[in-house]
Amino acid sequence: MKNINSPIAVFFLTLAFILSIKYTLAQELVSYDRPIKYTPADINKDGAIDAKDLDMIIFDLKNGQYNKQRDLNEDGKVSLLDVEFWRINKFKIEN
């Protein structure tokens, strides 16, 4: 039987151990029993950043209302900056 304390054997045993941990963690991350996380720009949580989300921001903007969910840049008000935040996030998702 070969010596398992040789540097090469230790290297491959360590590598196998690390890869098994990474594989286990990867399986855990794609587990389907976890809730789906949405981007803040998906205001209505339908899984898409679309005109429906933008309409909700514009509604608050026109009526001077504040809704924390629509304050995308978290500055304490719904403004054109939130519209820009929505646009940037939509562009990131599409490209």
CORPEFEN-V759875 format. One record per pair of residues at least 24 apart in sequence whose C-alpha atoms are under 10 Angstrom apart, sorted by the first residue. I is the first residue (numbers start at 1). GAP is how many residues later the second one is. If there is no record, write none. Layout:
BEGIN
i=I gap=GAP
i=I gap=GAP
END
This chain:
BEGIN
i=39 gap=33
i=39 gap=47
i=39 gap=50
i=39 gap=51
i=39 gap=54
i=40 gap=29
i=40 gap=30
i=40 gap=31
i=40 gap=32
i=40 gap=33
i=40 gap=45
i=40 gap=46
i=40 gap=49
i=41 gap=28
i=41 gap=29
i=41 gap=30
i=41 gap=31
i=41 gap=32
i=41 gap=41
i=41 gap=42
i=41 gap=44
i=41 gap=45
i=41 gap=46
i=41 gap=47
i=41 gap=48
i=41 gap=49
i=42 gap=27
i=42 gap=28
i=42 gap=30
i=42 gap=44
i=42 gap=47
i=42 gap=48
i=43 gap=26
i=43 gap=27
i=43 gap=28
i=43 gap=29
i=43 gap=43
i=44 gap=25
i=44 gap=26
i=48 gap=42
i=48 gap=45
i=49 gap=37
i=49 gap=38
i=49 gap=40
i=49 gap=41
i=49 gap=42
i=49 gap=44
i=49 gap=45
i=50 gap=36
i=50 gap=37
i=50 gap=40
i=51 gap=39
i=53 gap=30
i=53 gap=33
i=54 gap=28
i=54 gap=29
i=54 gap=32
i=54 gap=33
i=55 gap=28
i=57 gap=25
i=57 gap=26
i=57 gap=29
i=58 gap=24
i=58 gap=25
END
